[in-house]
Amino acid sequence: MSVPDYMQCAEDHQTVLVVVQPVGIVPEDQFFRIYKRIASVAQVSIRDSQRNLYIRYRHHYLPENNEWGDFQTHRKVVGLISVTTCGSAKEWPQTLDRFHSQKEVFGATLYDSRLLVFGLQGEIAEQQRTDVAFYSSYEDCPNVEKRVEDFVESIFIVLESKRLDRATDKSGDKIPLLCVPFEKKDFVGLDTDSRHYKKRCQGRMRKHVGDLCLQAGMLQDALVHYHMAVELLRSVNDFLWLGAALEGLCSASVIFHYPGGTAGKASGRKPSLAQGQGQAADAGKRHRPGALTANGISADTSSEIGRAKNCLGPEDIIEKYKEAISYYGKYKNAGVIELEACVKAVRVLAIQKRAMEASEFLQNAVYINLGQLSEEEKIQRYSILSELYHLIGFHRKSAFFKRVAAMQCVAPTIPEPGWRACYKLLLETLPGYSLSLDPKDFSKGSHRGWAAVQMRLLHELVYASRRMGNPGLSVRHLSFLLQTMLDFLSDQEKKEVTQSLENYTSKCPGGMEVLTLPDGLKLPPVAFSKLPIIRSVKLLDLPVSLRPHKQKGLLENNMSTKSPFIYSPIIMHTRGEERNKKIEFQWVQGEVCEVQLMVYNPMPFELRVEHMGLLTSGVEFEALPAALSLPAESGLYPVTLVGVPRTAGNITVNGYHTSVFGVTSDCLLEGLPSVLTSGCVVEVIPSLPRLQLSTSLPRSAHPLQPSKEELSSSVSVQLFNGETQHLTITLENIGSEDLETLEVASKTCNTKEKLFGEFLSWDLDEAVSQLPLKPGQSVTLTVNIKVRLDFSGGENLLQDLNDDGISVTGLPISSPLRQVLKPRAETKPLGSESSKTDYNHVKGSPSIPVIPRSFLNS
């Protein structure tokens, strides 16, 4: 044998092999549809018996493997089912000849055969034949399974007759010597009458009968024959067949201990319902040993004899497997048998959860020389080794052999390398190396796995995807490599990876879309949150000239309402709560707003960010992208991103987007737990008017410091006592909103409380008559300054006045969105228009509003 069956398991020793093959031209999909229905009949309960017959189906089987049928009977093809399409009666003779030719391939070992004919109707199809079944079409064939069951029962009858014939001790008859193909030339000229030769013949025949008993459902009889064969073959040092007898003993014991099978969940064998019911109902009606039933078939008498007597224990099973494999290893031509025995032992050890011992069998299987294998056979071998290592929990070892199989798909000796198969196998190795293609798995904590191996695997994925002709896939894997393995890349590797990425993105730019592979696997997007690295995010208040302030009415008594303060020593908050915290200041619709980021360039070269802007939600927001150029390993570097909110409401800064090395990234702050922030939610209020104020007096050389809620501009004037001067204030609407309300108030400030009286007076009627003030229009207000002082306070008054002066603050400007002012009894409101909210917003030159300052000269 040259091709091993890697899917074999210990319980396959009790199966009979049936080959299902097409005859002539049969559509592949139709053939496999029928094959699937045939293969569903994998276990048949024999009528008038308590035994089951298990069937193993193959649609492709090498005839040379059939020559090992005497060595192990489960390798012998005993049944043939041929599937053919016949459209007319003229084609029938040729079809029948092909069927007979196909039977001749396995003719020496066949017990029975069937031909399923589809499409033929008429007189020929109406003929009743045992070995031929006619169906009008592949869709109209309701009793295929019943035909297969009848076929299996006919195989069982032949099998049982052979078992009884071989098991009967015919004294005086010469027992033939069973041989494997490579032994036949070695026995030419041997003395067939020697005791040694006869023992060899007896031992091999006992082993052969044990195989037949096991296939026929006589488990206890099989154990007895195997034990006798082991003793006979050991006495004559017939090591190859001794190994086969030991393996048969192990298989029978495995079938007893593990009735569910050792092949895994997919192909695990379950005892049939009929079998379980029969064992329960007929417990008291057992046949005596060797008795025959009504149809001449003896029942399995293993229960009466006692299975535990000859059955190996779980520990002994493995020891006997080791012994058998050591005997197989003595023969170069038995490499396939040795390899399959290793695979069977591993599956048993996997059930017993003895991973270390299973790995020893697999390690032995790796070094078994099977001669010249084709590339496809090498790929299959490494893939099965990978699956077996995965079965025993050696995931990294499994990934290693899966990767070897992937590399074998593109070996230099293959004329047409299978890059798609290579890529698929490489993807299957990822879990074994603790690698996931989802970047979120790498942001949860410390790195898992060997970074050097992971980077090598990612490079191979990039190369394989490029050779597949999918540059978008290469960009995604290379982006993932750069994002997740950045901390493990050397400076030279960083340069090489980024150069490769730029070359790929010049042909296929990277984006944030999810890539779906042909097999349905989805690759999530990769965001470059480390290029650059963001340390903190801070939302900035508007400039003082654009900042809105809540106004309580200049003509009202200011009553501050304070909430109670509750102290708690326990501060429980998370980074996420800080991020969702609402900021105290406000932004204004239509005004440029700023967010400051502290960024860091981890690359050993200058990092160019072509586009960087804000990602927001809640209101319509126009992000104004910026272009950055960060020096190599720059350290913390402030970057300000700007944008304009176009609607009012609560806006949330969710993150930022960048374009680096041709890859567009959307980086969300919720995925960056290390980023510091004082809050990312701010209220955007509706647009407010913007006013520019100018005066007719020169600016003061000693301006006063305004409060946080005031904008001021100081002017100076020198007056004699009793002198009056006019101050002209010009208000220009430089915004896009109408100015509908204007209020003016004054306040005299004297730090030493020496002066009394009102200095300012004005008339608002003319200015109010021009309201509402349209954008681009201006209004003029005249303020009269008249000084009236009492000099009887003391001789140092003039010096104090010269030192301190007199300051009068006032002229706050109200917006059209002011709250409605309630008039007091002694004063009437000077504005006639109602407003919508309680904000005041002023923008313009530093002359807003005027704070006159008077100096008295003696």
C-alpha positions in Angstrom: 0.0 0.0 0.0 1.2 3.4 -0.9 -1.6 5.7 0.2 -2.7 5.6 3.9 -6.3 6.2 5.0 -5.8 8.8 7.7 -9.5 8.7 8.7 -9.3 5.2 10.0 -10.1 4.4 13.6 -10.2 1.3 15.7 -13.9 0.5 15.1 -13.3 0.4 11.4 -12.0 -3.2 11.9 -15.6 -4.4 12.4 -16.8 -2.8 9.1 -17.1 -4.3 5.7 -15.9 -2.1 2.8 -18.3 -1.2 0.0 -17.1 0.8 -3.0 -19.6 3.1 -4.8 -18.5 4.3 -8.2 -20.1 5.8 -11.3 -20.2 3.9 -14.6 -20.0 6.0 -17.8 -20.9 9.6 -17.7 -22.7 10.6 -14.5 -23.2 14.2 -13.4 -21.0 14.8 -10.3 -23.7 16.5 -8.3 -26.2 13.7 -9.1 -23.7 11.0 -8.2 -22.9 12.5 -4.8 -26.5 13.0 -4.1 -27.1 9.2 -4.5 -23.8 8.4 -2.8 -25.0 10.4 0.3 -28.2 8.4 0.4 -26.3 5.1 0.1 -23.8 6.1 2.7 -26.7 6.8 5.2 -27.1 3.1 5.5 -24.0 2.6 7.7 -25.5 0.1 10.1 -27.9 -2.7 9.4 -29.6 -4.9 12.1 -29.6 -8.5 10.8 -33.0 -10.1 10.9 -33.5 -13.1 13.2 -30.2 -12.2 14.9 -29.0 -9.9 17.6 -26.1 -8.7 15.5 -25.4 -5.6 13.5 -23.3 -5.2 10.3 -21.4 -2.0 9.9 -20.5 -0.7 6.5 -17.8 1.7 5.4 -18.3 3.3 2.0 -15.7 4.7 -0.3 -16.2 6.3 -3.8 -12.5 5.9 -4.6 -10.3 3.0 -3.6 -7.0 1.9 -5.0 -7.0 -1.8 -6.2 -3.5 -2.4 -4.7 -4.9 -1.7 -1.3 -7.4 -4.5 -1.9 -4.5 -6.9 -2.0 -4.0 -6.5 1.8 -7.5 -7.9 2.4 -6.2 -11.2 3.8 -3.9 -9.3 6.2 -6.8 -7.2 7.6 -10.2 -8.0 6.2 -11.6 -4.5 6.7 -9.3 -3.5 3.9 -11.0 -5.9 1.5 -13.6 -4.6 -1.0 -16.6 -7.0 -0.5 -19.3 -5.0 -2.1 -19.6 -2.8 -5.2 -22.5 -0.4 -6.0 -22.3 1.2 -9.5 -24.3 4.2 -10.5 -25.0 4.9 -14.1 -27.2 6.9 -16.5 -28.8 5.1 -19.4 -31.0 7.1 -21.7 -32.2 4.4 -24.1 -32.3 0.6 -24.7 -29.5 0.9 -27.2 -27.1 2.0 -24.5 -28.0 -0.8 -22.2 -25.7 -3.6 -23.5 -22.7 -1.2 -23.4 -23.6 -0.1 -19.9 -23.9 -3.7 -18.7 -20.5 -4.5 -20.1 -18.9 -1.5 -18.3 -20.5 -2.8 -15.1 -19.0 -6.2 -15.5 -15.6 -4.7 -16.3 -15.8 -2.7 -13.1 -16.5 -5.8 -11.1 -13.4 -7.5 -12.5 -11.2 -4.9 -10.8 -12.3 -6.1 -7.4 -13.7 -9.5 -8.6 -11.4 -11.6 -6.4 -12.8 -10.3 -3.2 -16.4 -9.2 -4.0 -19.2 -10.9 -2.1 -22.0 -9.1 -4.1 -22.6 -6.1 -6.3 -25.4 -3.9 -7.5 -26.0 -1.6 -10.4 -28.3 1.4 -10.0 -29.6 2.6 -13.4 -31.2 6.0 -13.8 -33.1 7.3 -16.8 -34.0 4.0 -18.5 -37.6 3.1 -19.0 -39.4 0.5 -21.0 -39.3 -3.2 -21.3 -35.7 -3.6 -20.0 -36.5 -1.5 -16.9 -39.5 -3.8 -16.1 -37.4 -6.9 -15.9 -36.8 -8.2 -12.4 -33.1 -8.6 -11.7 -31.4 -9.1 -8.4 -28.2 -7.2 -9.2 -29.8 -4.3 -11.1 -32.3 -1.6 -9.9 -33.9 0.8 -12.4 -35.1 4.3 -11.6 -36.7 6.8 -13.9 -34.6 9.7 -12.6 -32.3 10.8 -9.9 -35.2 12.6 -8.2 -37.6 9.8 -8.4 -35.9 7.0 -6.5 -37.7 6.5 -3.2 -36.4 3.0 -2.3 -32.7 3.4 -2.7 -32.0 2.9 1.0 -34.2 -0.3 1.1 -32.3 -1.7 -1.9 -29.0 -1.0 -0.1 -30.2 -2.7 3.1 -31.1 -5.8 1.1 -27.7 -5.7 -0.5 -25.9 -5.5 2.9 -27.8 -8.5 4.2 -26.7 -10.5 1.2 -23.1 -9.5 2.0 -23.6 -10.6 5.6 -24.8 -14.1 4.5 -21.6 -14.5 2.5 -19.5 -13.2 5.3 -21.1 -15.5 7.8 -20.6 -18.5 5.6 -16.9 -17.7 5.2 -16.5 -17.2 8.9 -18.1 -20.6 9.7 -16.0 -22.3 7.0 -12.7 -20.8 8.2 -13.5 -21.2 11.9 -14.3 -24.9 11.6 -11.3 -27.0 12.6 -10.9 -29.5 9.7 -8.3 -31.8 11.0 -6.3 -33.3 8.1 -6.9 -30.4 5.8 -3.9 -28.3 5.0 -4.3 -24.7 6.2 -3.2 -22.3 3.5 -0.6 -19.7 4.3 -2.0 -16.2 4.1 0.4 -13.6 2.8 0.7 -9.9 2.2 1.8 -8.9 -1.3 5.5 -8.3 -0.6 5.9 -11.7 1.3 5.0 -14.0 -1.6 8.5 -14.1 -3.0 10.0 -14.8 0.4 8.1 -18.1 0.9 9.1 -19.7 -2.4 10.9 -23.0 -1.6 10.1 -23.2 2.1 9.4 -26.5 3.7 5.7 -26.6 4.0 5.7 -29.7 6.2 7.8 -28.2 9.0 6.2 -27.5 12.4 7.3 -24.0 12.2 5.5 -23.4 8.9 2.3 -25.1 10.1 2.3 -22.9 13.2 2.7 -19.9 11.1 -0.2 -21.0 8.9 -2.4 -21.7 11.9 -1.5 -18.4 13.6 -2.3 -16.3 10.5 -5.6 -18.2 9.9 -6.6 -17.7 13.5 -6.0 -14.0 13.1 -7.9 -14.0 9.9 -10.9 -15.7 11.5 -10.8 -13.2 14.3 -11.2 -10.4 11.7 -14.2 -12.2 10.2 -15.8 -12.7 13.6 -15.3 -9.1 14.4 -17.0 -8.0 11.1 -19.8 -10.5 11.7 -20.6 -9.1 15.1 -19.1 -11.9 17.2 -17.0 -9.8 19.5 -16.2 -12.5 22.1 -15.2 -15.1 19.5 -13.0 -12.5 17.8 -11.2 -11.9 21.1 -10.6 -15.6 21.6 -9.2 -16.0 18.1 -7.0 -13.0 18.5 -5.5 -14.3 21.7 -4.8 -17.7 20.2 -3.2 -16.0 17.1 -1.0 -13.9 19.3 0.4 -17.0 21.1 0.9 -19.0 17.9 2.6 -16.1 16.0 4.8 -15.1 18.9 6.1 -18.6 19.1 7.3 -18.5 15.5 8.5 -14.8 15.5 6.1 -13.9 12.7 6.3 -10.2 13.7 4.2 -8.6 10.9 1.2 -10.8 11.5 1.8 -10.7 15.3 1.4 -7.0 15.1 -1.8 -7.4 13.1 -3.2 -9.8 15.7 -2.3 -7.4 18.5 -3.9 -4.6 16.6 -7.1 -6.7 16.1 -7.1 -7.5 19.8 -6.9 -3.7 20.6 -9.6 -2.9 18.1 -12.0 -5.5 19.6 -11.3 -4.2 23.1 -11.8 -0.5 22.0 -15.2 -1.5 20.5 -16.2 -3.0 23.8 -15.0 -0.1 26.0 -16.1 2.7 23.7 -19.3 1.8 21.9 -19.8 5.4 20.8 -16.6 5.2 18.6 -13.3 7.0 18.7 -13.6 9.0 15.4 -15.1 12.0 17.1 -18.6 13.5 17.3 -19.1 13.8 13.6 -18.7 10.1 12.9 -19.2 8.6 16.3 -21.1 5.4 16.3 -24.2 4.9 18.4 -25.8 1.6 19.2 -29.0 1.1 17.2 -32.4 1.3 18.9 -33.2 -2.2 17.7 -30.0 -3.5 19.2 -30.6 -1.9 22.5 -34.2 -3.2 22.7 -33.1 -6.7 21.6 -30.4 -6.9 24.4 -33.0 -5.8 27.0 -35.9 -8.0 25.8 -33.9 -11.1 25.1 -31.7 -11.1 28.2 -33.2 -14.3 29.4 -33.5 -15.9 26.0 -29.8 -16.2 25.1 -28.9 -19.0 22.7 -26.4 -21.5 23.9 -22.9 -21.1 22.5 -22.7 -22.1 18.9 -26.5 -22.5 18.5 -28.0 -21.4 15.2 -31.1 -19.3 14.7 -34.0 -20.1 12.3 -32.1 -18.7 9.3 -28.9 -20.7 10.2 -27.0 -17.7 11.5 -25.6 -18.1 15.0 -26.1 -15.2 17.5 -23.3 -13.5 19.4 -22.7 -15.5 22.5 -20.2 -13.2 24.0 -22.4 -12.3 26.9 -22.5 -15.9 28.2 -18.7 -16.4 28.0 -18.0 -13.1 29.6 -16.2 -10.3 27.7 -14.0 -9.2 30.6 -12.1 -12.4 30.5 -10.4 -11.8 27.1 -10.9 -8.1 26.7 -8.0 -5.7 27.3 -8.2 -2.9 29.8 -7.7 0.7 28.7 -4.1 0.7 29.9 -3.4 -2.6 28.1 -4.9 -1.4 24.9 -2.2 1.3 24.6 0.6 -1.1 25.5 -0.5 -3.6 22.9 -0.7 -0.8 20.3 2.9 0.2 21.1 4.0 -3.4 20.7 2.1 -3.8 17.4 3.6 -0.6 16.0 7.1 -1.7 17.0 6.6 -4.9 15.0 5.3 -3.0 12.0 8.4 -0.8 12.2 10.6 -3.8 11.3 9.2 -3.9 7.8 9.8 -1.1 5.3 6.8 -2.1 3.2 4.5 -1.9 6.2 4.8 1.9 6.6 1.2 2.6 5.8 0.0 0.0 8.3 2.3 1.4 11.0 1.1 5.0 10.3 -2.6 4.0 10.4 -2.0 2.1 13.7 -0.5 5.3 15.2 -3.5 7.3 14.1 -5.9 4.8 15.6 -4.0 4.7 18.9 -4.0 8.6 19.1 -7.8 8.6 18.7 -8.2 6.1 21.5 -5.8 8.2 23.7 -7.8 11.3 22.9 -10.9 9.6 24.3 -8.9 8.6 27.4 -7.6 12.2 27.7 -3.9 11.1 27.7 -2.5 13.8 25.6 1.2 13.3 26.3 1.2 9.7 25.3 -0.9 10.5 22.2 1.8 13.1 21.2 4.4 10.3 21.4 2.5 8.3 18.9 2.1 11.3 16.6 5.8 12.1 16.8 6.5 8.6 15.7 4.0 9.0 12.8 5.9 12.1 11.6 9.0 10.1 11.0 7.5 7.1 9.3 8.9 6.9 5.8 6.2 6.2 3.1 8.5 6.6 0.1 7.9 9.1 -2.6 4.7 10.9 -1.8 3.0 13.3 -4.2 2.5 16.9 -3.1 -1.2 16.3 -2.6 -0.4 13.3 -0.3 2.0 15.4 1.7 -0.6 18.1 2.2 -3.1 15.5 3.3 -0.6 14.0 5.7 0.3 17.3 7.4 -3.4 18.3 7.6 -4.3 15.1 9.3 -1.4 15.5 11.7 -2.7 19.0 12.5 -6.2 17.7 13.2 -4.9 15.0 15.5 -2.8 17.4 17.5 -5.8 19.6 17.8 -7.9 16.6 18.9 -5.5 16.0 21.9 -5.3 19.7 22.8 -1.9 20.6 21.3 -3.1 23.7 19.5 0.2 25.3 18.8 1.6 22.0 17.4 -1.6 21.7 15.4 -1.1 25.1 13.9 2.5 24.3 13.1 1.6 21.3 10.9 -1.3 23.2 9.4 1.2 25.9 8.3 3.5 23.3 6.9 0.6 22.0 4.8 -0.1 25.5 3.6 3.5 25.9 2.5 3.3 22.6 0.8 0.5 23.9 -1.3 2.9 26.4 -3.0 6.0 24.2 -3.1 8.4 25.0 -6.0 7.8 21.6 -7.5 4.1 22.3 -8.1 3.5 23.6 -11.6 0.4 25.6 -10.5 0.8 26.6 -6.9 -2.5 26.7 -4.9 -2.3 30.1 -3.3 -6.0 30.0 -2.3 -5.6 26.7 -0.5 -2.5 28.0 1.1 -4.3 31.2 2.3 -7.2 29.2 3.6 -4.9 26.8 5.6 -2.9 29.8 7.0 -6.2 31.3 8.3 -6.9 28.1 10.1 -3.6 28.3 11.9 -4.4 31.6 13.6 -6.2 30.3 16.7 -3.2 28.0 17.5 -0.9 30.9 17.6 -3.3 33.0 19.8 -3.9 35.3 16.9 -7.2 36.9 15.9 -7.9 39.1 12.9 -10.1 41.4 15.1 -8.0 44.4 16.3 -10.4 44.7 19.3 -8.9 41.5 20.8 -5.5 43.2 21.1 -6.8 46.3 22.9 -8.2 44.4 25.9 -5.0 43.7 27.8 -1.6 42.2 27.6 -0.3 40.5 24.4 -0.8 36.8 24.1 1.4 34.4 22.1 4.8 34.6 20.5 4.9 37.9 18.6 7.8 36.8 16.3 5.8 33.8 15.1 2.6 35.9 14.7 4.4 38.5 12.6 5.9 35.8 10.4 2.4 34.3 9.9 0.9 37.7 9.1 3.7 38.4 6.5 2.8 35.0 4.9 -0.9 36.0 4.8 0.0 39.3 3.1 2.2 37.5 0.5 -0.4 34.8 -0.1 -3.2 37.3 -0.6 -1.0 39.3 -3.0 -0.3 36.1 -5.1 -4.0 35.4 -5.1 -4.5 38.8 -6.9 -6.3 40.5 -4.0 -4.4 43.7 -3.0 -7.2 44.8 -0.8 -6.7 41.8 1.4 -3.0 42.4 1.5 -3.6 46.0 2.7 -5.9 44.7 5.4 -3.4 42.2 6.8 -0.5 44.6 6.5 -2.5 47.3 8.4 -3.4 44.7 11.1 0.3 43.8 11.4 1.3 47.4 11.8 -1.4 48.2 14.3 -1.2 45.2 16.5 2.5 44.4 16.4 3.9 47.9 16.4 5.5 47.5 19.8 7.5 44.4 18.6 8.8 45.8 15.3 12.3 47.1 15.1 13.0 50.5 13.6 14.1 48.9 10.3 11.0 46.6 10.2 8.7 49.6 10.8 10.2 51.3 7.8 9.9 48.2 5.6 6.3 47.5 6.6 5.2 51.1 6.0 7.0 51.2 2.6 5.2 48.0 1.6 1.9 49.4 2.8 2.3 52.5 0.8 3.1 50.4 -2.3 -0.1 48.4 -1.8 -2.3 51.4 -1.1 -1.1 53.2 -4.2 -3.1 50.5 -6.1 -5.8 49.8 -3.6 -6.4 52.3 -0.8 -7.4 50.9 2.6 -10.7 51.8 4.2 -13.0 50.9 7.1 -15.3 48.5 5.2 -15.7 44.9 6.3 -14.0 42.5 3.9 -15.9 39.2 3.2 -14.0 36.2 1.9 -15.4 33.7 -0.5 -15.9 31.2 2.3 -18.0 33.7 4.3 -15.3 34.8 6.8 -15.5 38.5 7.6 -12.4 40.6 8.2 -13.2 43.6 10.5 -11.7 47.0 9.7 -8.4 48.1 11.2 -8.1 51.6 12.6 -4.6 53.1 13.0 -5.1 54.3 16.6 -1.3 54.1 17.2 -0.4 56.2 14.2 -0.2 58.7 15.8 -0.9 57.6 19.5 -3.4 59.9 21.2 -2.8 60.5 24.9 -5.6 63.0 25.7 -8.6 64.7 24.2 -9.8 68.1 25.4 -12.8 70.1 24.1 -11.9 73.8 24.1 -14.2 76.7 25.0 -14.9 79.3 22.4 -12.7 82.5 22.4 -13.9 85.1 24.8 -15.3 87.3 22.0 -17.5 84.3 20.8 -18.3 82.8 24.1 -22.1 82.8 25.1 -23.1 83.8 28.6 -26.3 83.3 30.5 -27.8 86.7 31.3 -30.2 87.4 34.2 -31.3 90.8 33.0 -29.4 94.0 33.7 -32.5 95.7 35.1 -33.3 92.9 37.5 -32.1 92.1 40.9 -29.6 89.3 40.5 -30.7 86.5 42.7 -28.3 83.6 42.7 -29.8 80.2 43.2 -27.3 77.7 44.6 -27.9 74.0 44.9 -26.9 72.2 48.2 -23.4 70.7 48.2 -23.2 67.1 49.3 -19.7 65.8 50.2 -18.8 62.2 49.6 -15.3 60.8 50.3 -15.9 57.9 47.9 -15.3 58.8 44.3 -16.4 56.1 42.0 -16.1 56.8 38.3 -14.7 55.2 35.3 -13.0 56.5 32.2 -16.2 55.9 30.3 -18.2 58.0 32.7 -15.7 60.9 32.3 -16.0 60.6 28.5 -19.9 60.8 28.7 -19.8 63.7 31.2 -21.4 66.9 29.9 -19.1 69.9 29.7 -20.1 73.1 31.4 -19.4 75.5 28.6 -21.4 75.7 25.3 -20.6 75.8 21.6 -22.5 78.0 19.2 -24.1 76.9 16.0 -22.2 78.1 13.0 -19.1 79.0 14.9 -15.7 77.2 14.6 -15.2 74.9 17.5 -11.9 73.3 18.6 -10.8 70.0 20.2 -7.2 69.7 21.3 -5.4 66.3 21.1 -2.1 65.5 22.6 -0.5 63.1 20.1 2.8 61.1 19.9 4.6 59.7 16.9 6.1 56.3 17.8 7.7 55.9 14.4 11.5 56.4 13.9 10.8 58.7 10.9 8.5 61.7 10.2 4.9 60.7 10.2 2.6 62.5 7.8 -1.1 62.4 8.5 -2.8 63.5 5.3 -6.2 64.1 6.7 -7.3 64.2 10.4 -10.7 65.3 11.5 -13.3 64.8 14.2 -16.0 62.1 14.4 -19.1 63.4 16.1 -22.8 62.5 16.7 -25.9 64.3 17.9 -25.9 67.3 15.6 -24.9 68.0 12.1 -21.2 68.8 12.2 -18.9 69.9 9.4 -15.4 68.6 10.3 -12.6 70.7 8.9 -9.7 68.2 8.2 -6.1 69.1 9.1 -2.8 67.8 7.7 -0.1 66.9 10.2 3.6 66.3 9.9 5.0 64.9 13.2 8.7 64.6 13.8 10.3 61.2 14.5 9.5 60.0 18.1 8.1 63.5 18.7 6.9 63.1 22.3 3.6 64.7 23.2 2.6 67.2 20.5 -0.6 69.4 20.7 -2.9 69.2 17.7 -6.1 71.2 17.4 -8.9 69.8 15.2 -11.7 72.2 14.3 -15.2 72.0 12.9 -18.5 73.9 12.6 -21.7 72.6 14.2 -24.6 73.3 11.7 -27.5 72.5 14.0 -28.3 73.0 17.7 -28.4 70.2 20.3 -26.0 68.0 22.3 -22.9 67.0 20.4 -20.7 64.0 21.3 -17.1 63.8 20.1 -16.8 60.1 19.4 -13.3 60.0 18.0 -11.3 61.1 15.0 -10.5 59.9 11.5 -7.1 59.8 9.9 -5.5 59.0 6.6 -2.0 57.5 7.1 0.0 55.6 4.5 -3.0 55.5 2.2 -5.2 53.8 4.9 -8.3 55.7 6.1 -9.1 55.0 9.8 -12.0 55.8 12.1 -10.7 55.7 15.7 -13.3 55.7 18.4 -12.5 56.9 21.9 -14.5 54.0 23.4 -11.9 51.7 22.0 -9.0 53.7 23.5 -9.3 53.2 27.2 -5.9 54.8 27.8 -6.9 58.2 26.4 -7.5 60.9 29.0 -10.5 63.2 28.6 -12.5 65.6 30.8 -15.7 65.0 28.9 -16.8 64.6 25.3 -20.4 65.9 25.3 -21.1 69.6 24.9 -24.3 71.6 24.3 -24.6 73.5 21.0 -26.9 76.5 21.3 -28.6 78.2 18.3 -26.8 81.0 16.4 -26.4 84.4 18.2 -25.7 87.9 16.8 -22.2 89.2 16.5 -21.6 92.9 17.3 -18.6 95.1 16.8 -18.4 98.2 19.0 -16.4 101.3 18.5 -16.2 104.6 20.4 -15.2 108.2 19.7 -12.8 108.4 22.6 -9.2 107.1 22.7 -8.4 103.9 24.5 -7.2 104.1 28.1 -3.6 103.3 28.9 -4.7 101.6 32.2 -7.5 99.1 31.2 -9.6 97.5 33.9 -9.7 93.7 34.3 -13.2 92.6 33.4 -15.0 89.7 35.1 -15.3 86.3 33.4 -18.7 87.1 32.1 -17.8 90.5 30.6 -16.0 91.8 27.6 -14.6 95.3 28.1 -12.8 98.1 26.4 -11.5 101.1 28.4 -11.4 104.6 27.1 -10.0 107.7 29.0 -11.2 111.3 29.1 -10.2 114.3 31.2 -12.9 116.7 32.4 -13.2 119.7 34.7 -15.8 119.7 37.4 -19.1 120.6 35.8 -17.8 119.9 32.3 -19.9 117.8 29.9 -18.6 115.7 27.0 -20.3 113.4 24.5 -19.3 109.8 23.9 -20.4 108.3 20.6 -20.8 104.5 20.6 -21.3 102.8 17.3 -22.7 99.2 17.2 -22.3 97.2 13.9 -24.0 93.9 13.3 -21.3 91.8 11.7 -23.1 88.5 12.2 -25.9 86.7 10.3 -28.7 87.2 12.9 -30.9 90.3 13.5 -30.3 92.4 16.7 -33.8 93.0 18.1 -33.2 94.2 21.7 -30.8 96.7 23.2 -30.3 97.5 26.9 -28.0 100.0 28.5 -27.1 100.3 32.2 -24.4 102.1 34.2 -22.5 101.6 37.4 -20.2 104.0 39.2 -17.2 102.3 40.9 -15.2 104.1 43.6 -12.9 102.0 45.6 -12.4 104.6 48.4 -16.1 105.5 48.5 -15.4 109.3 48.3 -17.6 110.1 45.2 -21.3 110.1 44.8 -23.6 110.9 41.9 -24.4 109.8 38.4 -22.0 110.8 35.6 -23.7 109.2 32.5 -26.9 109.8 30.7 -28.3 108.7 27.3 -31.4 108.5 25.2 -32.2 105.1 23.6 -35.3 106.2 21.7 -33.5 106.9 18.5 -31.4 103.7 18.7 -34.4 101.5 19.5 -36.3 103.0 16.6 -33.7 101.4 14.2 -34.2 97.9 15.6 -34.2 95.2 14.5 -30.7 95.7 13.3 -30.0 93.7 10.1 -26.7 92.1 9.4 -24.3 94.7 8.0 -26.2 97.7 9.6 -25.0 99.8 12.4 -26.6 102.1 15.1 -25.2 105.0 17.0 -25.8 105.8 20.6 -24.7 109.1 22.3 -23.7 109.0 26.0 -23.4 112.3 27.9 -20.6 112.4 30.5 -21.0 115.3 33.0 -18.9 115.6 36.1 -20.4 116.9 39.4 -18.2 116.5 42.4 -18.2 117.8 46.0 -14.7 119.1 47.0 -15.5 119.6 50.6 -14.3 116.1 51.5 -10.6 117.1 52.3 -7.5 118.6 51.0 -6.1 115.3 49.6 -9.2 114.6 47.5 -7.7 115.8 44.2 -4.6 113.7 44.7 -6.7 110.7 45.5 -8.9 111.3 42.4 -5.8 111.6 40.3 -4.5 108.3 41.7 -7.7 106.3 41.6 -9.9 108.0 38.9 -13.5 107.1 38.4 -14.6 104.1 36.4 -18.1 103.5 35.1 -18.9 100.1 33.7 -21.9 99.2 31.6 -23.3 99.1 28.2 -23.8 95.3 28.0 -25.4 94.4 24.7 -28.4 92.1 24.6 -29.0 89.6 21.8 -32.3 88.9 20.0 -32.4 85.6 22.0 -32.5 87.2 25.4 -34.9 86.3 28.1 -37.8 88.7 28.6 -37.1 91.3 31.2 -39.7 92.1 33.7 -40.0 95.9 34.3 -39.4 97.2 37.7 -41.6 99.9 39.3 -39.1 102.7 39.1 -37.6 101.8 35.7 -39.1 100.8 32.3 -37.3 98.3 30.0 -35.7 100.0 27.1 -36.2 97.1 24.7 -39.6 96.2 23.2 -38.8 92.8 21.6 -39.2 89.5 23.4 -36.4 87.0 23.2 -36.1 83.2 22.9 -33.3 82.1 25.3 -31.0 83.5 28.0 -27.7 83.9 26.2 -25.6 86.9 25.2 -23.0 86.6 22.5 -20.7 89.4 21.4 -17.9 89.3 18.9 -15.7 92.0 17.5 -12.8 94.3 18.3 -11.7 94.7 21.9 -14.0 97.7 22.3 -17.0 95.8 23.7 -18.7 97.3 25.7 -17.3 100.7 26.7 -16.1 101.3 30.3 -15.6 105.1 30.5 -12.8 106.2 32.8 -12.8 109.9 34.1 -9.9 111.9 35.5 -10.3 115.2 37.3 -7.7 117.8 37.1 -7.5 120.7 39.6 
